[in-house]
Amino acid sequence: MDPGNQAQIDYWNGEVGQRWAENHRALDAVFTPFTRALFDAADLRPGARVLDIGCGAGETTLIAAERVGPSGHVTGADVSEPLLATARTRAAARAPGAAPVAWLRADAQTHAFDAPFDHALSRFGVMFFDDSARAFAQLHRALVGDGRLTFLCWRAMAENPWVALPWATVLPLVPDAAPPPSDAPGPFRFAARERLLPILEGAGFRDIVCAPTDRTMVVGETPEAAAGFVVTRGPVARMLRE
Ligand SMILES: C[S@@+](CC[C@H](N)C(=O)[O-])C[C@H]1O[C@@H](n2cnc3c(N)ncnc32)[C@H](O)[C@@H]1O
């Protein structure tokens, strides 16, 4: 593990990782429209070798395994042991005909992946690197020559009412609260494509398509459930905890 990522490694192995693991089904449900968009864009081919970066509790890893079928292979990589433990458990009930899956506790920024991948993908798992340039270069090296990378990241907080609204509501109650610096590891780090594109190009990626993906995200079926969701995830949760 790279000491540069230690703060994030601690974060995803501590209370936050535990909570994500406990609530993985609810999170998967909330992310469903984005998951569809991710797999539509990725268009995985049967037989492909796939790397899921920051795989968390593994839903996207297991979907990828179904998509590529038994002649493919999928690796789910993450720094979080509680999330990987959940992923391993749910993988036991894998769909018949799915590709074999390997779970790897690894820092994607520094890990030297030994097998080449045809495709790397991520659902909101690539915004947390201490050194994004190094991390994407490492991921580029892990891909075959015509390999592809497909990932989701968040646009600006202002374009995400599930965070902007609770943030504005809670802000007056929390003295000295400030949004995290926009270039620090965190969900909105690549909100500006002007920041992201040079990093990807510098890492060796070409033919980059950056497509806005607007979807309705249902964070709760009742006001109480929605409030519970938004104060326990993301920047508002962090602000309240700190
Ligand atoms: C927002 S969560 C998304 C998890 C999962 N992709 C999902 O959609 O449910 C971000 C994930 O990235 C992982 N992560 C953060 N930094 C990482 C790193 N350097 N290498 C690998 N995984 C990392 C975290 O442990 C966490 O599981």
The ligand as an SDF file (V2000), in Angstrom:
LIG
                    3D

 27 29  0  0  0  0  0  0  0  0999 V2000
  -17.7150    5.4500   -3.6120 C   0  0  0  0  0  0  0  0  0  0  0  0
  -17.1140    3.8420   -3.2790 S   0  0  0  0  0  0  0  0  0  0  0  0
  -17.7240    2.9340   -4.6930 C   0  0  0  0  0  0  0  0  0  0  0  0
  -17.7130    1.4580   -4.4550 C   0  0  0  0  0  0  0  0  0  0  0  0
  -18.3120    0.6150   -5.5960 C   0  0  0  0  0  0  0  0  0  0  0  0
  -17.6290    0.8590   -6.8500 N   0  0  0  0  0  0  0  0  0  0  0  0
  -19.7990    0.8560   -5.7270 C   0  0  0  0  0  0  0  0  0  0  0  0
  -20.2110    1.5130   -6.6860 O   0  0  0  0  0  0  0  0  0  0  0  0
  -20.5530    0.4010   -4.8600 O   0  0  0  0  0  0  0  0  0  0  0  0
  -15.3760    4.0120   -3.6610 C   0  0  0  0  0  0  0  0  0  0  0  0
  -14.5910    2.7370   -3.5420 C   0  0  0  0  0  0  0  0  0  0  0  0
  -13.2470    2.9670   -3.9730 O   0  0  0  0  0  0  0  0  0  0  0  0
  -12.3720    2.2670   -3.1070 C   0  0  0  0  0  0  0  0  0  0  0  0
  -11.0340    2.8740   -3.2000 N   0  0  0  0  0  0  0  0  0  0  0  0
  -10.6470    4.0890   -2.7400 C   0  0  0  0  0  0  0  0  0  0  0  0
   -9.3360    4.2960   -3.0100 N   0  0  0  0  0  0  0  0  0  0  0  0
   -8.8970    3.1780   -3.6660 C   0  0  0  0  0  0  0  0  0  0  0  0
   -7.6270    2.7830   -4.2000 C   0  0  0  0  0  0  0  0  0  0  0  0
   -6.5490    3.5750   -4.1150 N   0  0  0  0  0  0  0  0  0  0  0  0
   -7.5380    1.5740   -4.8080 N   0  0  0  0  0  0  0  0  0  0  0  0
   -8.6210    0.7430   -4.8780 C   0  0  0  0  0  0  0  0  0  0  0  0
   -9.8350    1.0720   -4.3780 N   0  0  0  0  0  0  0  0  0  0  0  0
   -9.9760    2.2630   -3.7860 C   0  0  0  0  0  0  0  0  0  0  0  0
  -13.0410    2.3750   -1.7520 C   0  0  0  0  0  0  0  0  0  0  0  0
  -12.5780    1.4310   -0.8180 O   0  0  0  0  0  0  0  0  0  0  0  0
  -14.5090    2.2020   -2.1170 C   0  0  0  0  0  0  0  0  0  0  0  0
  -14.8970    0.8590   -2.1120 O   0  0  0  0  0  0  0  0  0  0  0  0
  1  2  1  0
  2  3  1  0
  2 10  1  0
  3  4  1  0
  4  5  1  0
  5  6  1  0
  5  7  1  0
  7  8  2  0
  7  9  1  0
 10 11  1  0
 11 12  1  0
 11 26  1  0
 12 13  1  0
 13 14  1  0
 13 24  1  0
 14 15  1  0
 14 23  1  0
 15 16  2  0
 16 17  1  0
 17 18  1  0
 17 23  2  0
 18 19  1  0
 18 20  2  0
 20 21  1  0
 21 22  2  0
 22 23  1  0
 24 25  1  0
 24 26  1  0
 26 27  1  0
M  CHG  2   2   1   9  -1
M  END
$$$$
